[in-house]
Amino acid sequence: MAQNESDGFGLEKLSEKFYEATGDLVEMGADSAEPEERYPDAYKRSTYLVVSQFAYLIGIPLNIFMNETTPPKMEIYKKLSENKNARIIRNLCMLRNAFEKKFLKILNKMKYEYMGISQMPELLPVECITELSYDGIHLRNTMEPNQYVVEFNSLISDRINNCKDIFPIWLNWSYIKDLFIMPNGTVEEGIKKAAAVFYENWNYYPYQVYMNWTPSDNGNILFNDKKFVTLLYSWNNDAFTDFSKITDASARTKNNIYEFIEKSNKTVFVVDCENSNPYKLCATINGLDQTYLNKIAKIILIDDINAVAAWQTLGSFVSIPIEYVLIERIKQNKSLVDIKLTTEVCKEFYENSVDSFILVSSDSDYWGLISSVTRAKFLVMVEFEKTGPDIKNALVTSGIFYCYIDDFYSGESDRIVISALLNEAQRYLDQYTKINLVEMVDSICKATRIDMAPAERKQFFDKHIRTLNVEISKTGEFSIQLKRPSAR
């Protein structure tokens, strides 16, 4: 046998040097969590969804999730443990990581004691082997540890795309995927190179777990979503800028909203749909404590016929009753939303005993309403880029609290976004592709002068027409094709 095969792709010498340098520190799974004080205030409002999902899949140990002082969240661990595709990737990554960290000891057990991987619970997480078998992944039996690394890499590469839907759609999947793929991980040179990089820089890897990146001293890269996602994009020569996806409004902002609701007798949201964003508002409402949301009587949506269609589906994604008011235009260039919003507020105040209004609009025209209905209490929600300094100064001078709906965490607002996209896609398809297939069969029978009995026509319809295929080209064009029987 060639020398490079007998020493495990040259990993034996690399692993020996690794242990000489690190001793048992790697065995202990050193905690690389860092105090929040080391980071700017910008990090303090970050979320932990993405780092928890990634930490689970890449094989961060369970005790890190269980530790309340470390970033990955236990609720994400529990959720993903129920996902077969996620379990498979995690178990493969944990086994690969054990081989990377303890290659020399595993090699010696195999070479001199003829032990299989299921016989080394002190070196390998044998429960991962059991779970993989339960999930239909049966590892080959071999006494060559490097072949196990090859197998782990092949299985991870083949199956990592099954976990794409675990992450939110706004996150670039290719950037995440690459972190799991060992470069050239099915050949000798690739495995040896990856091991050399890991051994030399092991203390930079998150919780000393292997991943594919260019190691650098960035502290705990899994500290929170903002840090991880910002670094992730920078590693790919890109920049992540939509921070509402990875941060949330401050505790001060939320507490002011809660105090406003708590002090009111009856509160309603009144929304200027023409000057608000349905996706951001949905994220804002869902980011508030349900105890306080239960005290809000309803949401009144004042919508112009030309506004975003997603407003019509908002009620499916929030827990507050929706009253939807659609305003037709008398003149196409003149919206009546401002007038209708004013009348709805006055009606609720004078007729329905509503004393407090959360007004959602980035239009300054509502100032006349606020300054006129002085006995009512107002809290205003706006969008940062659409709100000028004059109206903000007027609100502050009058002691009216305002906040930005941009600040609330929107990373899990995929459902309303997807719903809006699918609704519009269906409308588009209905406009251009609506075909009555029964009428089509009548037409083709006439064109071919074929007289078919009702039973024969039904059989033809079920066998050849109901089985239509849609083919989509690389440029996005699609065509409808019939399944044809063989000519022979």
Backbone torsions as a table, in degrees:
resi	resn	phi	psi	omega
1	MET	NA	140.6	-178.9
2	ALA	-65.5	152.1	-176.8
3	GLN	-58.4	-40.0	-176.3
4	ASN	-70.1	-17.9	175.5
5	GLU	-85.1	-39.7	-176.7
6	SER	-68.2	-28.7	-180.0
7	ASP	-99.2	19.6	174.5
8	GLY	68.4	57.2	178.7
9	PHE	60.7	25.0	-178.5
10	GLY	79.5	7.3	-176.4
11	LEU	-77.0	-21.0	-177.9
12	GLU	-61.7	-46.8	-179.4
13	LYS	-67.4	-40.7	178.2
14	LEU	-62.0	-44.0	-178.1
15	SER	-66.4	-36.9	179.0
16	GLU	-63.0	-44.4	177.9
17	LYS	-64.3	-36.6	179.4
18	PHE	-59.6	-46.9	-178.5
19	TYR	-71.0	-32.1	176.0
20	GLU	-61.8	-35.5	-176.3
21	ALA	-83.5	-32.6	-170.7
22	THR	-111.2	-18.8	-178.8
23	GLY	59.3	-131.9	-176.6
24	ASP	-94.5	4.9	-175.3
25	LEU	-61.4	-41.2	179.4
26	VAL	-66.2	-35.2	179.2
27	GLU	-60.6	-31.4	-176.6
28	MET	-77.9	-11.9	-178.7
29	GLY	63.7	58.0	-174.7
30	ALA	-52.7	139.0	-178.1
31	ASP	-85.6	119.5	-178.4
32	SER	-101.0	17.8	176.9
33	ALA	-65.7	149.6	-177.1
34	GLU	-128.7	150.5	178.4
35	PRO	-65.5	142.6	-176.9
36	GLU	-62.4	-22.7	-176.9
37	GLU	-62.3	-19.4	-179.2
38	ARG	-74.0	-13.4	-172.9
39	TYR	-111.8	154.8	178.3
40	PRO	-63.0	164.3	179.7
41	ASP	-59.7	-24.2	-178.5
42	ALA	-58.9	-26.8	-178.7
43	TYR	-80.8	-18.6	-169.0
44	LYS	-69.3	-22.4	-178.9
45	ARG	-97.2	11.1	-176.2
46	SER	-71.9	160.8	176.5
47	THR	-98.3	178.3	-175.8
48	TYR	-132.7	16.8	-176.8
49	LEU	-67.1	-55.2	-174.8
50	VAL	-64.3	-44.8	-179.3
51	VAL	-64.3	-33.4	179.0
52	SER	-70.6	-41.3	178.3
53	GLN	-63.9	-46.8	179.8
54	PHE	-65.3	-42.3	-179.4
55	ALA	-59.9	-40.0	178.2
56	TYR	-62.7	-50.6	-174.2
57	LEU	-67.1	-38.7	-175.0
58	ILE	-77.7	-10.0	173.2
59	GLY	98.7	26.1	175.0
60	ILE	-60.9	133.7	-174.6
61	PRO	-58.3	151.7	-178.0
62	LEU	-58.9	-37.7	-176.1
63	ASN	-63.4	-24.7	177.2
64	ILE	-69.4	-38.6	176.7
65	PHE	-68.1	-34.5	-176.3
66	MET	-76.0	-20.7	-179.5
67	ASN	-80.0	116.9	-176.3
68	GLU	-67.8	-15.8	-178.9
69	THR	-90.3	-5.0	178.7
70	THR	-106.0	152.9	-168.5
71	PRO	-62.6	-49.3	-173.5
72	PRO	-57.8	138.3	-173.1
73	LYS	-98.1	136.4	-176.1
74	MET	-64.9	-32.0	-179.3
75	GLU	-65.0	-31.9	176.6
76	ILE	-71.1	-40.4	177.3
77	TYR	-57.2	-47.7	-178.3
78	LYS	-63.8	-41.1	-179.2
79	LYS	-64.3	-46.6	-177.3
80	LEU	-73.2	-22.7	177.1
81	SER	-64.3	-19.2	177.7
82	GLU	-87.9	-3.3	-176.7
83	ASN	-101.8	115.5	-176.4
84	LYS	-58.5	-46.1	-178.1
85	ASN	-62.8	-38.6	178.9
86	ALA	-68.7	-41.4	178.7
87	ARG	-59.2	-43.8	-177.6
88	ILE	-61.3	-48.6	-179.4
89	ILE	-63.2	-44.4	180.0
90	ARG	-59.6	-47.3	-177.8
91	ASN	-65.1	-38.4	177.0
92	LEU	-65.4	-42.7	179.9
93	CYS	-66.4	-37.2	178.9
94	MET	-66.0	-41.0	177.9
95	LEU	-67.2	-43.7	178.4
96	ARG	-60.2	-41.9	-178.6
97	ASN	-65.1	-38.8	177.9
98	ALA	-63.0	-40.5	177.1
99	PHE	-64.8	-40.4	179.9
100	GLU	-62.5	-42.3	-173.9
101	LYS	-82.7	-27.3	-172.3
102	LYS	-127.7	31.6	-173.4
103	PHE	-57.3	-45.4	-176.1
104	LEU	-61.6	-46.0	-179.4
105	LYS	-65.6	-39.9	178.2
106	ILE	-64.6	-42.8	179.0
107	LEU	-59.7	-44.7	-179.3
108	ASN	-65.1	-39.1	177.7
109	LYS	-61.6	-41.8	-179.8
110	MET	-71.5	-42.3	-172.3
111	LYS	-74.4	-40.4	-171.9
112	TYR	-107.3	-22.5	-179.4
113	GLU	-115.3	0.2	176.3
114	TYR	53.6	41.3	179.8
115	MET	-93.5	143.1	172.8
116	GLY	-88.0	169.8	-173.5
117	ILE	-66.5	-26.1	179.3
118	SER	-77.5	-4.1	-178.4
119	GLN	-103.9	12.9	-176.4
120	MET	-124.4	59.3	-177.5
121	PRO	-63.9	-22.0	178.3
122	GLU	-77.4	-15.2	-178.7
123	LEU	-113.6	-33.3	-174.1
124	LEU	-124.5	146.2	175.1
125	PRO	-76.6	86.1	-173.9
126	VAL	-63.5	-21.6	176.9
127	GLU	-63.5	-26.4	177.0
128	CYS	-66.6	-37.8	178.2
129	ILE	-64.6	-42.2	179.6
130	THR	-63.2	-45.3	-178.9
131	GLU	-66.2	-38.1	177.7
132	LEU	-62.3	-42.3	177.7
133	SER	-62.2	-41.4	177.5
134	TYR	-60.9	-35.7	-179.6
135	ASP	-89.5	10.8	173.6
136	GLY	90.7	11.0	178.3
137	ILE	-107.1	109.7	-177.5
138	HIS	-109.8	113.1	-177.1
139	LEU	-75.2	145.3	178.6
140	ARG	-69.5	150.7	173.6
141	ASN	-90.5	122.8	179.2
142	THR	-152.5	154.9	176.2
143	MET	-102.2	15.3	177.5
144	GLU	-109.0	104.7	-176.7
145	PRO	-60.1	-31.9	-180.0
146	ASN	-64.0	-29.9	179.3
147	GLN	-69.9	-29.4	174.1
148	TYR	-67.3	-40.9	177.8
149	VAL	-60.9	-42.1	176.6
150	VAL	-59.8	-44.5	-178.2
151	GLU	-65.8	-42.9	177.7
152	PHE	-59.2	-46.0	-178.6
153	ASN	-63.4	-40.5	179.8
154	SER	-65.0	-44.4	-178.9
155	LEU	-67.0	-40.8	177.9
156	ILE	-62.9	-44.9	179.8
157	SER	-61.2	-39.9	-177.7
158	ASP	-73.0	-26.9	-169.1
159	ARG	-114.8	-7.4	-175.4
160	ILE	-62.9	-32.1	179.5
161	ASN	-64.3	-19.8	176.9
162	ASN	-66.5	-15.0	-179.0
163	CYS	-101.7	8.3	-177.4
164	LYS	-59.1	-41.6	-175.4
165	ASP	-73.3	-8.5	177.0
166	ILE	-67.4	-35.9	-177.1
167	PHE	-89.3	153.5	179.2
168	PRO	-64.7	153.7	-174.1
169	ILE	-68.9	-21.0	-178.8
170	TRP	-75.9	-12.2	-179.1
171	LEU	-90.6	131.9	-179.0
172	ASN	-66.6	108.2	-174.3
173	TRP	-63.3	-37.5	-177.0
174	SER	-61.2	-32.4	178.6
175	TYR	-67.2	-42.3	178.3
176	ILE	-67.8	-46.7	-176.9
177	LYS	-55.5	-43.7	-176.4
178	ASP	-59.8	-28.0	-178.5
179	LEU	-66.5	-20.5	-178.3
180	PHE	-92.9	-17.2	-171.8
181	ILE	-95.2	113.5	175.3
182	MET	-71.9	122.1	-178.5
183	PRO	-59.0	130.1	-178.9
184	ASN	51.3	39.2	-172.8
185	GLY	-74.8	1.4	177.6
186	THR	-110.4	10.7	178.2
187	VAL	-130.7	159.3	-175.1
188	GLU	-54.6	-50.5	-174.7
189	GLU	-63.5	-39.1	-179.0
190	GLY	-65.5	-44.1	-180.0
191	ILE	-65.2	-42.9	-179.1
192	LYS	-64.8	-41.9	-178.8
193	LYS	-65.8	-42.8	179.7
194	ALA	-63.1	-40.7	179.0
195	ALA	-64.5	-40.7	-179.4
196	ALA	-62.5	-42.6	178.8
197	VAL	-65.1	-43.1	-179.1
198	PHE	-63.9	-45.9	-177.6
199	TYR	-65.0	-35.7	-177.5
200	GLU	-75.9	-27.7	-173.0
201	ASN	-125.5	24.7	-169.8
202	TRP	-55.7	-31.9	-176.0
203	ASN	-74.4	-10.6	176.1
204	TYR	-88.2	-18.7	-178.3
205	TYR	-73.0	142.5	-177.1
206	PRO	-62.6	117.0	-178.6
207	TYR	54.2	29.2	178.8
208	GLN	57.7	38.6	177.6
209	VAL	-108.7	132.9	-176.0
210	TYR	-66.4	138.5	168.4
211	MET	-152.3	163.7	-177.2
212	ASN	-90.5	103.6	177.2
213	TRP	-159.4	175.1	172.4
214	THR	-95.6	104.2	-172.6
215	PRO	-59.1	139.9	176.8
216	SER	-153.2	159.1	-176.0
217	ASP	-83.1	84.9	178.5
218	ASN	-113.0	19.6	-176.6
219	GLY	68.5	-150.1	178.1
220	ASN	-81.1	102.7	-176.7
221	ILE	-67.3	-15.6	177.4
222	LEU	-99.0	25.8	-178.4
223	PHE	-59.9	-42.5	173.7
224	ASN	-166.9	175.8	-175.9
225	ASP	-62.7	-40.5	-176.1
226	LYS	-62.6	-44.4	-179.9
227	LYS	-67.0	-47.6	-175.9
228	PHE	-64.2	-49.0	-176.7
229	VAL	-66.8	-39.4	177.6
230	THR	-61.0	-45.2	177.6
231	LEU	-65.7	-43.0	-178.8
232	LEU	-54.8	-46.4	-179.5
233	TYR	-70.1	-37.4	179.4
234	SER	-65.6	-34.1	177.0
235	TRP	-62.7	-22.7	-179.4
236	ASN	-106.8	23.9	179.2
237	ASN	54.6	40.3	-178.3
238	ASP	-132.1	170.5	178.8
239	ALA	-132.8	132.3	176.3
240	PHE	-96.5	127.2	-173.4
241	THR	-123.2	-16.7	-177.5
242	ASP	-85.8	79.8	-171.9
243	PHE	-73.5	-11.4	175.1
244	SER	-65.7	-18.5	178.4
245	LYS	-75.4	-18.7	-173.3
246	ILE	-131.9	8.2	175.6
247	THR	-135.1	166.8	179.3
248	ASP	-130.3	164.1	177.4
249	ALA	-61.9	153.9	-177.4
250	SER	-68.9	160.3	176.5
251	ALA	-61.6	-34.5	178.7
252	ARG	-61.5	-45.6	179.5
253	THR	-60.6	-48.5	-178.1
254	LYS	-65.0	-39.9	-179.8
255	ASN	-64.8	-34.9	176.6
256	ASN	-65.4	-38.8	177.0
257	ILE	-65.7	-44.7	-179.3
258	TYR	-62.6	-40.6	-179.9
259	GLU	-65.3	-38.8	177.8
260	PHE	-61.2	-46.2	-179.6
261	ILE	-66.7	-41.8	-176.7
262	GLU	-62.8	-36.5	-176.5
263	LYS	-83.2	-9.2	-177.5
264	SER	-91.2	155.9	174.7
265	ASN	-84.1	-40.0	180.0
266	LYS	-151.7	126.6	-175.4
267	THR	-121.7	141.6	170.9
268	VAL	-134.1	149.2	167.3
269	PHE	-83.5	137.2	170.2
270	VAL	-125.4	120.9	-169.7
271	VAL	-117.5	125.7	171.0
272	ASP	-85.7	94.2	-174.0
273	CYS	-64.2	-24.9	-178.9
274	GLU	-71.0	-25.4	-175.9
275	ASN	-125.8	35.2	177.9
276	SER	-144.6	164.0	-178.6
277	ASN	-108.9	118.1	-175.9
278	PRO	-64.1	-33.6	-177.3
279	TYR	-72.3	-40.3	177.9
280	LYS	-69.4	-38.6	178.5
281	LEU	-66.1	-41.1	177.5
282	CYS	-58.8	-44.6	178.5
283	ALA	-63.5	-39.3	-179.9
284	THR	-62.8	-49.4	-178.7
285	ILE	-62.7	-44.8	-178.4
286	ASN	-71.3	-14.0	177.5
287	GLY	-89.2	-0.5	179.5
288	LEU	-97.4	156.2	-178.6
289	ASP	-64.8	130.2	-176.3
290	GLN	-62.2	-28.2	178.8
291	THR	-58.3	-41.1	-179.3
292	TYR	-80.5	-33.4	178.1
293	LEU	-62.8	-32.6	179.5
294	ASN	-63.3	-19.7	-178.3
295	LYS	-89.8	-3.3	179.2
296	ILE	-90.2	125.3	-173.2
297	ALA	-66.3	-44.8	-177.3
298	LYS	-170.8	170.4	172.2
299	ILE	-114.9	123.1	176.8
300	ILE	-100.9	115.8	178.9
301	LEU	-97.8	113.9	176.1
302	ILE	-96.9	105.8	-168.7
303	ASP	-118.8	135.4	173.0
304	ASP	-86.9	149.6	-177.0
305	ILE	-60.6	-22.3	-179.1
306	ASN	-97.1	3.8	-178.7
307	ALA	-77.1	175.8	-176.7
308	VAL	-64.2	131.4	-175.6
309	ALA	-65.8	-18.2	-177.3
310	ALA	-63.3	-20.6	178.6
311	TRP	-58.7	-31.2	-176.9
312	GLN	-68.7	-17.1	-179.2
313	THR	-107.1	1.5	-177.0
314	LEU	-57.2	-37.4	-177.7
315	GLY	-59.3	-22.5	179.9
316	SER	-77.8	-11.8	-172.3
317	PHE	-120.9	1.2	175.4
318	VAL	-127.9	160.4	-174.4
319	SER	-94.0	-1.8	-177.1
320	ILE	-94.7	138.5	177.2
321	PRO	-57.2	141.9	-177.5
322	ILE	-110.9	133.9	169.5
323	GLU	-115.3	114.0	-172.6
324	TYR	-102.2	120.3	-178.7
325	VAL	-116.6	109.0	-179.7
326	LEU	-99.1	125.5	-176.6
327	ILE	-104.3	120.4	173.1
328	GLU	-78.0	151.1	178.4
329	ARG	-94.0	132.1	172.6
330	ILE	-77.4	-45.4	172.0
331	LYS	-110.9	136.3	-175.6
332	GLN	-63.4	-26.0	-178.0
333	ASN	-97.4	11.7	-176.8
334	LYS	-132.4	115.3	177.4
335	SER	-87.0	145.1	179.0
336	LEU	-110.0	13.3	-176.5
337	VAL	-62.1	-43.7	-178.5
338	ASP	-58.3	-44.6	-179.3
339	ILE	-66.1	-43.2	-178.9
340	LYS	-67.0	-37.2	178.4
341	LEU	-61.7	-43.0	179.1
342	THR	-62.5	-44.6	-179.0
343	THR	-67.5	-35.2	178.9
344	GLU	-67.3	-40.9	177.9
345	VAL	-63.5	-46.4	179.6
346	CYS	-61.6	-41.1	179.0
347	LYS	-63.0	-45.2	-180.0
348	GLU	-65.0	-37.6	-178.1
349	PHE	-71.8	-47.8	-173.7
350	TYR	-86.4	-27.0	-175.7
351	GLU	-106.6	-32.3	-172.8
352	ASN	-112.3	11.6	174.1
353	SER	60.1	30.8	173.6
354	VAL	-83.6	121.7	-177.2
355	ASP	-104.1	-12.5	-175.5
356	SER	-135.5	134.9	-176.5
357	PHE	-126.7	130.1	168.4
358	ILE	-97.4	104.5	-174.3
359	LEU	-93.2	123.4	-177.7
360	VAL	-112.0	105.6	180.0
361	SER	-171.1	143.1	175.5
362	SER	-102.7	14.2	-179.5
363	ASP	-98.5	132.3	-178.5
364	SER	-75.9	-6.6	-177.8
365	ASP	-63.2	-20.4	-177.9
366	TYR	-75.7	-6.6	-178.8
367	TRP	-61.6	-35.1	177.0
368	GLY	-60.4	-38.5	177.3
369	LEU	-64.5	-49.3	-177.0
370	ILE	-61.6	-42.6	-176.7
371	SER	-74.9	-15.4	-178.9
372	SER	-93.5	-43.7	-178.8
373	VAL	-89.5	74.0	-170.2
374	THR	-73.6	-20.4	-178.8
375	ARG	-81.8	-14.9	177.4
376	ALA	-86.0	154.1	176.7
377	LYS	-103.7	140.1	-177.5
378	PHE	-127.6	142.7	166.2
379	LEU	-127.1	133.5	-171.9
380	VAL	-115.3	133.5	175.1
381	MET	-114.1	126.7	-174.7
382	VAL	-131.4	173.1	171.0
383	GLU	-104.0	139.0	-171.5
384	PHE	-57.7	-51.6	-172.7
385	GLU	-75.9	-15.2	-176.0
386	LYS	-102.0	2.0	-174.7
387	THR	-115.8	122.6	-178.1
388	GLY	-80.5	165.5	-178.1
389	PRO	-67.3	-29.9	-176.1
390	ASP	-63.3	-47.9	-178.3
391	ILE	-68.5	-34.8	177.7
392	LYS	-66.2	-40.4	177.1
393	ASN	-64.0	-39.7	179.3
394	ALA	-63.6	-40.8	179.2
395	LEU	-65.1	-45.1	-179.5
396	VAL	-63.0	-44.1	-179.6
397	THR	-60.6	-34.1	-178.6
398	SER	-89.0	3.2	178.4
399	GLY	72.7	26.5	179.9
400	ILE	-100.8	121.2	-179.2
401	PHE	-73.7	137.0	173.6
402	TYR	-131.9	155.1	177.7
403	CYS	-144.6	165.3	-179.0
404	TYR	-99.1	126.3	175.9
405	ILE	-71.2	-14.4	175.7
406	ASP	-65.5	-25.5	-173.7
407	ASP	-77.8	-18.4	-175.5
408	PHE	-80.1	147.3	-176.7
409	TYR	-62.1	122.6	-178.8
410	SER	-118.5	12.7	-175.9
411	GLY	-65.8	-21.5	-179.6
412	GLU	-112.6	27.1	178.4
413	SER	-92.1	21.7	-178.4
414	ASP	-58.1	-34.9	-172.3
415	ARG	-63.0	-46.7	-179.4
416	ILE	-71.1	-33.1	177.4
417	VAL	-64.2	-49.1	179.9
418	ILE	-62.9	-41.8	179.1
419	SER	-59.7	-45.0	179.8
420	ALA	-63.6	-42.5	179.8
421	LEU	-63.9	-44.0	-178.7
422	LEU	-68.4	-38.8	177.7
423	ASN	-61.1	-44.0	-179.6
424	GLU	-70.2	-36.7	177.0
425	ALA	-63.4	-41.0	178.6
426	GLN	-64.6	-41.1	177.9
427	ARG	-61.4	-41.8	180.0
428	TYR	-64.7	-45.0	-179.9
429	LEU	-64.4	-41.3	178.9
430	ASP	-61.7	-34.3	-178.1
431	GLN	-68.7	-35.6	-172.1
432	TYR	-110.3	-14.4	-172.7
433	THR	-128.3	11.4	-176.4
434	LYS	-71.6	119.0	-177.7
435	ILE	-133.3	135.8	173.9
436	ASN	-91.9	107.3	-173.5
437	LEU	-71.5	-27.1	176.5
438	VAL	-66.3	-44.6	176.7
439	GLU	-64.0	-34.3	178.6
440	MET	-63.5	-41.1	179.0
441	VAL	-64.9	-41.1	176.1
442	ASP	-57.8	-43.3	-177.5
443	SER	-66.6	-42.9	-177.1
444	ILE	-72.0	-29.8	176.0
445	CYS	-66.3	-40.1	177.5
446	LYS	-67.0	-42.0	-177.2
447	ALA	-65.7	-33.9	-178.5
448	THR	-94.8	-4.3	-179.5
449	ARG	57.3	41.2	178.3
450	ILE	-108.0	122.0	-179.7
451	ASP	-96.9	112.2	-177.0
452	MET	-112.2	136.7	175.1
453	ALA	-67.2	156.0	-178.5
454	PRO	-53.0	-43.0	-179.3
455	ALA	-66.6	-39.9	179.6
456	GLU	-66.9	-39.8	179.7
457	ARG	-64.8	-40.6	179.2
458	LYS	-64.0	-41.3	179.3
459	GLN	-63.8	-41.4	177.9
460	PHE	-62.6	-42.7	-178.3
461	PHE	-63.6	-46.7	-177.3
462	ASP	-67.1	-36.2	-174.0
463	LYS	-82.9	-36.3	-171.1
464	HIS	-115.7	-26.0	-176.1
465	ILE	-95.3	-40.9	179.6
466	ARG	-67.3	-13.9	-175.9
467	THR	-101.7	31.1	179.4
468	LEU	-60.0	144.8	175.4
469	ASN	-112.3	143.2	172.9
470	VAL	-105.7	124.1	177.7
471	GLU	-110.7	132.0	-177.2
472	ILE	-117.8	126.7	180.0
473	SER	-80.6	171.0	179.4
474	LYS	-65.0	-23.9	-179.8
475	THR	-89.9	1.2	176.5
476	GLY	97.1	-4.7	178.3
477	GLU	-77.3	140.5	179.8
478	PHE	-125.9	154.5	178.0
479	SER	-137.7	152.9	179.0
480	ILE	-101.5	125.6	-175.9
481	GLN	-120.5	143.2	174.8
482	LEU	-88.5	145.6	171.6
483	LYS	-79.9	120.6	-176.3
484	ARG	-104.9	141.1	176.4
485	PRO	-70.4	156.4	179.7
486	SER	-61.6	144.6	-179.5
487	ALA	-74.4	-15.2	-177.6
488	ARG	-97.4	NA	NA
